[in-house]
């Protein structure tokens, strides 16, 4: 069974909050499990006449505890602080801290949280959904992941209303840093140039990943970014950072 590199998720989250505070982020604790804290960060638009017209972007990471590149990428993104001034960013750096303490995909109860968003049973997902219900709708969601079976970087795009796509811009940016999986089939689905556009109807699926909840309830466009776990951790982090930056910049 695959296990990602071990990271001290408590230390990473402390570093994230320390980096966020002087850069204008608001931190909210939305769940606790023993000593493990679940935080949501929000960065308000810095210069915009009407805050209601801000572009709202949601970013999450760390739902699988054997995918360390996501939380580390969120730390880098906060440290680099390259956000457009007219954007409002909602960032959840780790949705499954218990999984990281165990270095496994699932939470402490052996549940894959990324299959629990239709009829949630886990305390983590119930708390996350309660937090999401308090937030405005997002113009774009980005879920940061890794795939240990992939030949290179790829992404899933959900865009049922055929809005201007961000997927190609993400792939172009990542290609300069990390190989892209050019397979015609990835994860059993048709792909083109590292992009999967699955024609899936969420209500036909009994077990929802986070992305399905988001596309049904909170956004009409989003991408799940998959960095290849066979590559060095630094490469995976760089790929996710480049992908997020390209997606955010595409709204300029």
C-alpha positions as CSV (number, residue, x, y, z in Angstrom):
1,X,0.0,0.0,0.0
2,X,1.3,3.5,-0.9
3,X,2.2,5.9,1.9
4,X,3.3,9.5,1.2
5,X,6.2,11.1,2.9
6,X,5.6,11.9,6.5
7,X,5.1,15.5,7.5
8,X,4.5,17.0,10.9
9,X,1.0,18.4,10.2
10,X,0.7,20.2,13.5
11,X,4.0,22.1,12.8
12,X,2.9,22.8,9.2
13,X,-0.5,24.2,10.3
14,X,1.3,26.4,13.0
15,X,3.6,27.7,10.3
16,X,0.6,28.4,8.0
17,X,-1.1,30.4,10.7
18,X,2.1,32.3,11.6
19,X,2.7,33.2,7.9
20,X,-1.0,34.2,7.3
21,X,-1.4,36.5,10.3
22,X,0.8,39.4,9.0
23,X,-0.5,39.0,5.5
24,X,-4.0,40.0,6.2
25,X,-5.7,36.6,6.6
26,X,-8.5,35.9,9.1
27,X,-8.2,32.4,10.7
28,X,-11.3,30.5,11.9
29,X,-11.3,27.3,13.9
30,X,-14.2,25.3,12.6
31,X,-13.5,21.9,14.2
32,X,-11.3,20.2,16.8
33,X,-10.5,16.5,17.3
34,X,-8.4,16.3,20.5
35,X,-5.3,18.4,19.9
36,X,-5.9,18.5,16.1
37,X,-7.3,21.7,14.8
38,X,-9.2,22.4,11.6
39,X,-8.7,25.9,10.4
40,X,-10.2,27.9,7.6
41,X,-8.4,31.0,6.3
42,X,-10.0,33.9,4.5
43,X,-8.3,36.8,2.8
44,X,-10.5,39.7,2.0
45,X,-10.0,41.8,-1.2
46,X,-7.4,44.5,-0.6
47,X,-8.5,47.1,-3.1
48,X,-12.0,47.0,-4.6
49,X,-14.8,49.6,-4.5
50,X,-17.5,47.1,-4.0
51,X,-16.5,43.9,-2.0
52,X,-19.6,42.1,-3.4
53,X,-18.0,42.2,-6.8
54,X,-14.8,40.4,-5.7
55,X,-13.8,37.2,-7.4
56,X,-14.2,34.5,-4.7
57,X,-11.9,31.5,-4.9
58,X,-11.9,28.4,-2.7
59,X,-8.9,26.2,-2.2
60,X,-8.7,23.1,-0.1
61,X,-6.0,20.5,0.6
62,X,-5.1,17.6,2.8
63,X,-8.2,15.6,2.7
64,X,-6.0,12.5,2.2
65,X,-3.4,12.0,4.8
66,X,-0.8,10.4,2.5
67,X,-0.8,13.4,0.1
68,X,1.6,15.9,1.8
69,X,2.1,18.2,-1.2
70,X,-1.3,19.9,-0.8
71,X,-0.8,21.4,2.7
72,X,2.8,22.3,1.9
73,X,1.6,24.1,-1.3
74,X,-0.9,26.1,0.7
75,X,1.9,27.2,3.0
76,X,4.0,28.3,0.0
77,X,1.1,30.2,-1.5
78,X,0.5,32.1,1.7
79,X,4.2,32.9,2.0
80,X,4.6,34.1,-1.6
81,X,1.4,36.2,-1.2
82,X,0.8,36.7,-4.9
83,X,-3.0,37.0,-4.8
84,X,-4.8,39.5,-7.0
85,X,-5.9,42.4,-4.8
86,X,-9.5,42.2,-6.0
87,X,-9.9,38.6,-5.1
88,X,-11.3,37.0,-2.0
89,X,-9.6,33.8,-1.1
90,X,-11.0,31.0,1.1
91,X,-8.3,28.5,2.0
92,X,-8.5,25.2,4.0
93,X,-5.0,23.9,4.3
94,X,-5.8,20.5,5.8
95,X,-9.2,18.7,6.0
96,X,-7.8,15.5,7.5
97,X,-5.0,16.2,10.0
98,X,-5.6,12.8,11.7
99,X,-4.7,11.1,8.4
100,X,-1.4,12.8,8.4
101,X,-0.6,11.8,11.9
102,X,-1.2,8.2,10.8
103,X,0.3,8.6,7.3
104,X,-2.6,7.1,5.6
105,X,-5.4,8.2,3.2
106,X,-8.3,7.8,5.6
107,X,-9.1,9.5,8.9
108,X,-8.6,7.9,12.3
109,X,-11.8,5.8,11.9
110,X,-10.6,4.4,8.6
111,X,-13.0,6.5,6.5
112,X,-12.1,8.1,3.2
113,X,-13.4,11.6,3.8
114,X,-13.4,12.3,0.1
115,X,-16.3,9.9,-0.3
116,X,-18.4,11.3,2.5
117,X,-20.0,14.5,1.2
118,X,-23.5,13.3,0.1
119,X,-24.7,11.7,3.4
120,X,-21.8,12.7,5.7
121,X,-21.0,10.4,8.6
122,X,-17.6,11.7,9.7
123,X,-17.3,14.6,12.2
124,X,-14.7,16.2,9.9
125,X,-17.0,16.4,6.9
126,X,-20.0,17.4,8.9
127,X,-18.0,20.3,10.3
128,X,-16.6,21.2,6.9
129,X,-20.1,21.3,5.4
130,X,-21.4,23.4,8.2
131,X,-18.6,25.9,7.6
132,X,-19.3,25.9,3.8
133,X,-22.9,26.6,4.4
134,X,-21.9,29.9,6.1
135,X,-19.8,31.1,3.2
136,X,-20.9,32.9,0.0
137,X,-20.8,31.1,-3.4
138,X,-17.4,30.8,-5.0
139,X,-16.5,31.7,-8.6
140,X,-13.9,28.8,-8.6
141,X,-12.9,25.9,-6.4
142,X,-9.5,24.2,-6.5
143,X,-9.0,21.0,-4.6
144,X,-5.3,20.0,-4.2
145,X,-4.5,16.3,-4.4
146,X,-1.8,13.7,-5.4
147,X,-2.1,10.5,-7.3
148,X,0.5,7.8,-6.6
149,X,-0.4,5.9,-9.8
150,X,-0.1,8.8,-12.2
151,X,2.6,9.2,-14.9
152,X,2.4,13.0,-14.5
153,X,0.3,15.9,-13.4
154,X,-3.4,16.0,-14.5
155,X,-6.6,17.6,-13.4
156,X,-10.4,17.1,-13.4
157,X,-12.5,20.0,-14.5
158,X,-16.2,20.5,-13.6
159,X,-17.7,23.3,-15.7
160,X,-21.3,22.4,-16.5
161,X,-22.3,25.9,-17.6
162,X,-19.3,26.1,-20.0
163,X,-17.8,29.1,-18.4
164,X,-14.3,30.2,-19.6
165,X,-12.1,27.3,-18.7
166,X,-9.1,27.6,-16.4
167,X,-7.9,24.1,-17.1
168,X,-5.7,24.8,-20.0
169,X,-4.0,27.7,-18.2
170,X,-3.3,25.5,-15.3
171,X,-1.8,22.7,-17.4
172,X,0.4,25.2,-19.4
173,X,1.8,26.6,-16.2
174,X,2.5,23.2,-14.6
175,X,4.1,21.8,-17.7
176,X,7.1,24.1,-17.2
177,X,7.7,22.5,-13.8
178,X,6.4,19.0,-13.8
179,X,5.6,16.4,-16.5
180,X,2.0,16.2,-17.5
181,X,0.2,12.9,-17.9
182,X,-0.6,12.8,-21.7
183,X,-2.4,9.4,-21.5
184,X,-5.7,9.2,-23.5
185,X,-7.2,7.5,-20.5
186,X,-6.6,8.4,-16.8
187,X,-8.4,6.7,-13.9
188,X,-10.6,5.0,-16.5
189,X,-11.8,8.3,-18.0
190,X,-11.1,9.9,-21.3
191,X,-8.4,12.6,-21.0
192,X,-6.8,15.1,-23.3
193,X,-3.5,16.9,-22.5
194,X,-3.8,16.1,-18.9
195,X,-7.4,17.3,-18.5
196,X,-10.3,15.1,-17.6
197,X,-13.8,16.5,-18.1
198,X,-16.0,13.7,-16.7
199,X,-19.6,13.7,-17.8
200,X,-20.7,12.6,-14.4
201,X,-24.1,13.4,-12.8
202,X,-23.5,13.9,-9.1
203,X,-27.0,12.7,-8.1
204,X,-26.3,9.4,-9.8
205,X,-23.4,8.8,-7.4
206,X,-24.0,7.5,-3.9
207,X,-20.7,8.6,-2.5
208,X,-19.7,12.2,-3.1
209,X,-16.2,13.6,-3.1
210,X,-15.7,17.1,-1.9
211,X,-15.8,18.4,-5.5
212,X,-19.3,17.0,-6.1
213,X,-20.6,18.9,-3.0
214,X,-19.0,22.1,-4.2
215,X,-20.3,21.9,-7.8
216,X,-23.8,21.2,-6.6
217,X,-24.0,23.6,-3.7
218,X,-21.2,26.3,-3.8
219,X,-19.7,26.9,-7.3
220,X,-20.4,26.2,-10.9
221,X,-16.7,25.8,-11.9
222,X,-13.8,24.0,-10.4
223,X,-10.7,21.8,-10.8
224,X,-9.2,19.0,-8.8
225,X,-5.4,19.1,-9.3
226,X,-3.5,15.8,-9.1
227,X,0.2,16.0,-8.6
228,X,2.1,12.7,-9.4
229,X,3.4,11.1,-6.2
230,X,6.3,9.3,-7.9
231,X,8.0,12.7,-8.4
232,X,10.0,14.5,-5.7
233,X,7.9,16.2,-3.1
234,X,9.4,19.6,-4.0
235,X,8.3,19.1,-7.6
236,X,4.8,18.2,-6.6
237,X,4.5,21.2,-4.3
238,X,5.8,23.5,-7.1
239,X,3.3,22.0,-9.6
240,X,0.3,22.6,-7.3
241,X,1.5,26.2,-6.5
242,X,1.9,26.9,-10.2
243,X,-1.5,25.5,-11.0
244,X,-3.2,27.6,-8.3
245,X,-1.4,30.7,-9.4
246,X,-2.4,30.2,-13.0
247,X,-6.0,29.6,-12.1
248,X,-6.2,32.7,-9.9
249,X,-4.4,34.9,-12.4
250,X,-6.8,33.8,-15.1
251,X,-9.5,36.0,-13.6
252,X,-7.4,39.2,-14.0
